[in-house]
């Protein structure tokens, strides 16, 4: 059995986050010691590492819950898990495309600024008037 501190240390997940995952049902509720301390099964360590890795990849808690549910039956086809990953990938690709548009626009805006006086500053002007932007972002 592992304490919440041991889980935290071995996974790099904060104690408050472990409690949150417990409240959200992502990890099984722990046993309680005679002193009412949380005591987790060794399998919780593996599950917490799974959750942490998924969160590091930006996967939402809801999607993680679905993946955990899918993982309980090893004979299920993995198409549902694959679909979750593909949907998340699409979201990430959309965000990257948006960030690339933002980068392009900020490069354009900052390159037009002469840096002489704020009254003539293209950065200030363009932020005040979205119509000065080259494309939608």
N, C-alpha and C positions, 0 to 999 in steps of 0.2 A: 504494500500500500504506500502511496505517495502523498505527501502533504502538498498543499497548494503552492508553498514556497519552492518545494523541490520541482514541481511541474513548471513553475515560472522560470526557475534557473535553467532547467534542462531544455526548455523550448524557446526561451527569450520572449515569452508572452507575459505581459504584466498581470499581476494578481487580479487587479480590477477587471481586466479583460477576460480572464478565466472565469470570474464570477458572472460576467455578462454572458459569456457563451453558455454557462450553466443555466442561467435564467432563460435564455433563448432556446434551450433544448438542444444545442449543438453538441454538448457533451453530457454524459449521464450524470445525474446527481450523485454526489459522493456519499460514502458512508460517513458516519460521525463517530468519533472516538468517545470514550467516556468523558473526556474533557470538552466535548462538542466541537472538536476540530475536524475540518474536512479531511477525509482520507479517500484518495482516488485509486481506482484499479489501475494496474500497469497498462491495460489497453487504452486508457485515457491519454496516456503520453503519446501513443501512436496517433490517436484521433486528433489530439491538439496540434501535433506537428502537421497533419494533413490540413487542418483548418488554417494554421499559420501560413503554410505554403500557398494555399488557395487565396488567402487575403493578400499575401505579398504579390500575387499575380493580379490583384484587383477584383477578384470574383466576389460578388455580393454575398452577404450572409444568407439571403434566401436561396440563392443558387447553391451555396455550400450545403445548406440543409437538404436540398434535393439530391445533391451528389452523395451525401452521407446516407440518405434513405436508399438510394440506388445501390450503394455499396454493401448493404445488409444482405442482399441475395446475390451471391457470386454467379449464379446460373442465368441471371437476367442478361439480355443483350445490352451492349453498351451504347446503343444508338442514342438513347436519351442523354447520357453523359457527354457524348460527342456533340450533340446539339447544343447543350449548355456551353461547352467550350467554343463552338463555332459562333454562337450568339455573342459571347463575350469578346471574341476576337473581332467581330464586326464592329462592336462598340468601340474597341480600342483603335481600330483602323479609322473609324469616323473621327475620333478625337485627335488622332495624329494628323489627319487631313485638315481639320479645323486649326490645329496649332501651326501647321505649315502655312495656312492662309494668313494667320495672325502674324507670323514671323515675316512673311513677305510684305505685309502692309506696314509693319513697324520699321522694317528696313527702308521702305519707300518714304515713309513719313520723316524718319530721322535724317535721311539723306538730303531732303529738301530744306532742312533747317539751316539757316545761315549762322545762327548762334550769336547774332549781334544784339538785338533787343527783344524783350518778351513781347512787346507790341507787334513785332513782325515775325514772331516765332511760328513756324509752320506746324510744329508739334501741338502747340496750344490751339491754334486755329483748327487743325484737323480734328482734334478731340472735341472741340466745341461744335463742329459741323460734320455730322456723319456723311453728308453728301460729298465731302472732299475725299472720301475713301475711294480707292480704285475699284474694289470689289466688295461684295458682302462677306462678312466674317462673323 
